[in-house]
């Protein structure tokens, strides 16, 4: 039997993009590289994708032209590419019982082999204990502040996500990320607490990145095993990482009693400039002397220094990964940053925003390197 559906191209492409991040392209299970499409009689197409750890669903309107509702799984990247290049505002989606799906518009026609839905993963279950509702963009801003510090080393499983929890004493909703060489922390107060988040819970990197892209209001819910972000048109559920996040507050230096204030944009520009001569180690040295901060990079056949004005204490000499420092500075807000250090035993620096920028806590900690 032939089924035919008309779909607005823009909403359909947007729905695909919202879920395709959950697709696992390198999995040994073919079904995980597919998007499940459920076309309902009420005129809605529900798209789902999963890698077994993250489950994403989105929807868009559809008009049934011929036949009735149906369900199938189609290659995720291929359908995204096809819908992206068709210029028509409306496209025709065709489905038949021979395990084929076609997409056509403006003289283009794509035909895809499909899979049945029997092997598609079951959605992650959640008891949906409401945590908090974030205004549009607020949750994404919070995640994007710390996600750069998440470890991408598969052997450091417990560092492969963002630690989220509610600190009952300070009534602060906190996110933290570390890869063992740096730490990023952001916190907001006056959020209602949930018992499950008073212990360490770790949101996987992939899920965090997908949630950060949601632009609308986001409602969060959690139980002991799962975390759900729900927004109009998109739902993302993920299993927490099964591991213990380190006691990160012990890493934040409390004896860094010296400080300089420097323009954040100027320091970023200096790091980019000296990066031209960096070698693979990507190590630069910060030297503070005479009301100026000197940024030095040494290569096998070149040396570069950049000097910018700053205020504060003297004596800073600190070698650090330029990549880590750049990512930290770009994740911070505001015109100026405060760099706190200790000359006696400067193993790490702590970088703060000169102005709060809407946060109740915001700090970047970076370990030093040998010159």
Secondary structure, 3 states (H helix, E strand, C coil): CCEEEEEEHHHHHHHHHHHHCCCCCCCCCHHHHEEEEEEECCCEEEEEEECCCEEEEEEEECEEEECCCEEEEEEHHHHHHHHHHCCCCEEEEEEECCCEEEEEECCEEEEEEEECCCCCCCCCCCCCEEEEEECCCHHHHHHHHHHHHCCCCCCCHHHCEEEEEEECCCCEEEEEEECCCEEEEEEEECCCCCHHHHCCEEEEHHHHHHHHCCCCCEEEEECCCEEEEEECCEEEEEECCCCCCCCHHHCCCCCCCEEEEEEHHHHHHHHHHHHHHCCCCCEEEEEEECCEEEEEEECCCCEEEEEEEEEECCCCEEEEEHHHHHHHHHHCCCCEEEEEECCCCCCEEEEEECCCCCCCEEEEEEECCCC
